[in-house]
Amino acid sequence: MLDRAAIASLIPHAGSMCLWHALWEADDQRVRLTTDSHRDPQNPLRREGRLAALHLLEYGAQAMAVHGGWMARSAGGGAQPGVLAAVRDLQLKVEWLENLPDLLTCEAQRLVANAGGWMYSFVLRCGEREIASGRASVIHLPT
């Protein structure tokens, strides 16, 4: 398991923009993380005290970044920078996040990895309830 500080060392998201608080499982293809940052009144994604479900895409994308950083560190290197390039089949099953009572969990699975980038699927849950899912692609930036 990795805590928030260790997760923050894997990704470029600094301070309160590091949304995940614990990495519970990771292997070559998958990662599982949890957080309660959706309930934090200081969450930087909130607007007028509300946190829209669309921000679950950022949670999913950060889970992908955590996995990429974890994989790179496990191989003795650093994560290659990338940008979110495409989102497919995004399904949001709630409207707002700030009042969800349980921890958020994300399970992300790498579907494709090559020199140009990665594609992942992800599922986000609050407790046992699925609240979002989709697929996203990241392209690598030149270093």
N, C-alpha and C positions, 0 to 999 in steps of 0.2 A: 504494500500500500504506500502511496505517496500522499503527503499533505499539501495544502495550498501553496506553501512556499516552494516546495519541490516542483509542483506543477508550474508555477510561475517561472521557474528557471528553464522550463522546456519550451515556452511560447513567447512571442513578442508582446503579448497583452500584459500591460503593467498595472500595478495598483488595483483599484476596484474593478478594472476591466478584465481581470483574471476571474472569470465567473465560476470556475469549478473549484471545489474545496477538497475533494478526495478522489484519488484514483484507486480503485479496488482490484481491478483485473486488467491485464494487458498481455497480449501475445502477438505473434506476427501479423495477425489479421484483425484483431478486435481490441476494443478498450471499453471499460465500464467505469463511469464516474458518477459522483453525487455532489449535490450542493443545496444550500438553502438561500443562495444569493437572491433568488426571486422575491424573498420576503424582506430584504434589506431596504429600508427607506432611502439609503444613499446609493442604491444601484444606479450606475451612470446611464443606464438605458431608460430609466423612468422619465416620464413626462407628466407634469402636473399630478405627481403621486401615483401614476398608473404605469403598469408594465404590460404592454400588448403582447399577445400570443405570437405575433410576427417575430419577436425577438428570440423565440425558440430556435429560429434559424441560426442566430449567432451562437447560441448554446451548442447546437449541433456542429457548426463550423469549428468552434473552439475545441470540441471533443476530437475532431479530426486533427487539429493542430497539435493537441496533446499527444495523440497517438504517433503522429509523425515525429515529434520531438523525442518521445520515449524510444521509438525505433532507432532514430539517429544516435541518441546517447547510448543505447544498448550496443550499437555497432562501433562505438568509440568516437563518434563525430558529433556534429551539430546539425540541426534541422535546416534544410534548404528553404529559403523564403518562398512564399507563394501567395496567390490571390484567389479568392473565390471567383470562379469563372461561370458556373452554371448551377442551377437548382432545378430538380425535376421531381414531380409527384409530391410536392410539399402538401401535407395534410395537417391542418391545425384543428384540434378538437375542443379547444377552449377559446375564450375571447381575451381574458385577462389572467395574469399570473400572480400578482402580488398577494392575493388572498388564498392561494392554493395551500392547504394545510401541511402537506408532507414534503419530504425532500424530493428534489428533482433527480432523476437518474437518466443518464444517456448511455445507450449501448450503440457504438459505432463500429461498422465493419468495413474494412478496406476491400473494395471489389476489384480495383485496377490500380496498379502502380507501375509507372514507366518513367523514362527520362523526362517526359514532358509534364508529368503531374500525377494526381491521384483521383480516384473516384471512390466515394464512400456511400453507404446507406446508414441511416441513423434512426433510432426510435427514442423518444423521450417519454418518460412516465413520471407521474406524481403518485407516489405509493405504487399501487398495482394498476392504476388507470393510465392507459396510453393517451397522451395529450398531443403528440406530434410525431410525424415520421416523414421521411423523404430521402432523396439522394442528392449529393452535391459533388461538384468537381472543382479541383484546385489545379491551377497551372503554376509551374515553377517560374520564378523570376530569375533572370540572369544574375550570377554572383560575381 
